[in-house]
Amino acid sequence: MSEAEEVKFHIKVVINREKTKVLFAEAGSDFIDVLLCFLLLPLGTIMEVLEKHYGDKAPVIGSLNTLYRGASNLDIIHFHGEAFKKYVINSTHFESELCKLRLDILGTQPTSSTSSEPYEGVFTDGAASFIITDDLCVLPNGTGSIIKTLSTLGIAVKDMDGMETRNVTFGLNEVIALLKESLISSNPLTALIFPSRKMIVATEGHILLHQIDQRPTLVIPQNMMLKVMLQKSTNKFLFAEADCDFINFLFVMLIISLGRVEWILGSSSGLKNMDNLHRSVADNSNNMQLKDSDTKDLLIKPKHANCYLFNGNRLCLMNFDQIGNQSYVHGPRMYRVRDDLTVAPLGVTLGLSVFNELKISLSDIKEIEVQVGLEEGLSIMKAALTSTTALTDGLINPFLNKQPQ
């Protein structure tokens, strides 16, 4: 058993036993640092962690699973080299920070300390204590009166009647389960403590956090065009024909960290729990007891070593410090992209097989061209996080709605 698996965190959870729901939890800096490291994980790495841990039972996270598997299954000849493919499907950033945590969620780095040693903190003050809501709002513990704290948490006084406190142990398996539930459940802590209630409707009250004032830049080539195949009779999206520009854009979504995605989308990604976690750090009034301002920037807008350029145009520039001059897949090859962002090489027989599979006559097919710029790129990115029909929801429907009737 590895050291990472042996490390355990002891969390105090306050529940409403009658309603079988978690009201809030109290945890130390060592656990909160592991929770915050979710923001540093690239989306593709999150998919890899979940698929390795759950196998065939891995949860569906929008279109990210199929985007990840499509990139994994794409033959090496379509990439500029093995290192480029590995970077797309297995990016690891911020190793120096992750290996300092008491538990390494990736299982690739030795941890720097055991739970018996004093913890100095990686992102937060090692002596700090925190409160976590059921939907992953985090705030320092003991900074106000009990009544004020409950009000801030959005917890009604009547919910405290019949409350019960439980000590819950989190190890590697539980942390990965928390990552999973944070992406698919309304109330991830309740989902772990009361599995049968994992899809309960989130309460209306929660921490009110200020909006982030700044907005990042996302630069996408103006001439990124897709040839889209629609069923003429229904306007149903069938697939898109795309060149390497668009495929590189999709693969960038696997490379960038969750915190950067949240920053790009203004803490409004549609992943409510992750939005709350990101806002908890970003909100200046929250006094999260972080190490310093650099740590805050690291968590809410993680910067990677490379930008992504091709054909002299910036594909995806998100306030990175350095600019690399590379793409990931070859041009001028064309690729087929399904609604769930599955990428495959394009061929006539492959396209025809899609029509046959859907039992659609060629006479019922129409082809349109759709330009993908900044607005469309952001829309696709957001849809990919929560929808298994990311291109329909993020691109095609908005495009069709703008067309004259």
C-alpha positions, 0 to 999 in steps of 0.5 A, a space after each residue: 500500500 502506498 503512502 498516499 493511500 495510507 494517509 487519512 483525513 478526519 472530517 467533522 460532518 454536521 448532518 440533519 438526520 431526519 432529512 438525511 442531508 449534510 448541513 456543513 463540515 469542518 476540516 483542517 488545512 491539510 484536507 482543504 488543500 487537497 480539495 483546492 488542488 482540484 482546481 489545478 488538475 487539467 480536465 483530461 487528467 481528471 478524466 484519466 483519474 476517474 477512468 482509472 479508478 472507476 473503470 467501466 463505471 466512470 461517471 459521465 462528465 458532459 462530453 469530456 469523457 468522449 473527448 478524452 477517449 477520442 484523443 486517446 484512441 487517435 492514432 499517433 500518426 495524427 499527432 506531431 509526435 508521441 510527446 504531443 499525444 501524451 501531453 494532450 491526454 496526460 498533462 500534469 502541471 504544478 507537480 511541485 505543489 501537488 507533491 507537497 500535499 499529504 495525499 497525492 490524488 494522482 498517485 504519481 508523486 511521493 507525499 512529503 509528509 505523513 499525517 503524524 507530522 506537523 502540517 505547514 500548509 501548501 495553499 492555506 495556513 497549516 494551522 487554519 480550520 475551515 467550514 465546507 458547505 454541502 455544495 463546496 463553498 469554503 470559508 474560514 472557521 470561527 470568524 464570526 458568531 454561530 448564528 451569523 455563520 449559519 446565515 452565511 452558509 444559508 442554513 435555516 435554524 430549523 434545520 439545526 433541530 435534531 442535528 447530529 455530528 459525525 466523524 468521517 474518515 477520508 482517504 484516497 478512495 473517498 477523495 476521488 469519490 468527492 471529486 466525482 460527486 463534485 462534478 455530477 451531484 448537487 450535494 457532493 458531501 450528502 452523496 458520500 454520507 447518504 448515497 441514496 440522496 445524491 441527486 437531492 435538489 440543492 438548497 436555495 441558500 448558500 454563500 453569497 460571493 462577489 462576482 470576479 471583476 476581471 475577465 481573461 482573454 481567449 483568442 481563437 483564429 477568426 477563420 476557424 470554420 466547420 462544415 456541419 452535416 444536419 438532417 434536413 427534415 429535423 435540423 438534427 446535428 449529425 457530425 462536423 468536418 473540421 481541420 486541425 485548427 478546431 481539433 487543436 482547440 478541442 484538445 486544449 480543453 483537455 490540457 488546461 486546468 479546471 481553475 483556468 476553465 472556471 476563470 475563463 467562464 467567470 466561475 459560472 461553468 455549470 458545475 455548481 460545486 466547482 463554481 462555488 469552490 472557485 468563487 470561495 478562493 476568488 472572493 476577496 471578502 472571504 478571507 480564505 487564509 491563503 499563503 499569499 496573493 500568488 497562491 490565490 492567482 495560482 488557484 483561480 487562474 492557473 498558468 501553464 508553461 505553453 500557449 498554443 499557436 499554429 499557422 502564425 495565429 493564436 489558438 488559445 491564449 489565456 494570459 499565459 506567461 510564455 508563448 510556444 509555437 506548436 500545435 498537437 495534430 497534423 494539418 491539412 488533414 480533416 477530422 470528424 467530430 461527433 456531437 459528444 466531441 469524439 474526434 476521428 479521422 475523416 473519410 468518405 466511408 466513415 461519413 457514410 457509415 454515420 448516415 447508415 447507422 442513423 438510417 438517414 437518407 443522403 437526400 435528407 442531409 444538408 451541409 452548412 458552414 459555421 464559423 467558430 470565434 470567441 463567443 462560439 468557443 466559450 459556448 462549446 467549452 461550457 457545454 462540454 462540461 455538462 452536456 453529452 451533446 456539446 456541439 448541438 447545445 454550444 454551437 448548432 442551436 445558438 447558430 440556428 436560432 440566429 438565422 432568419 426564420 
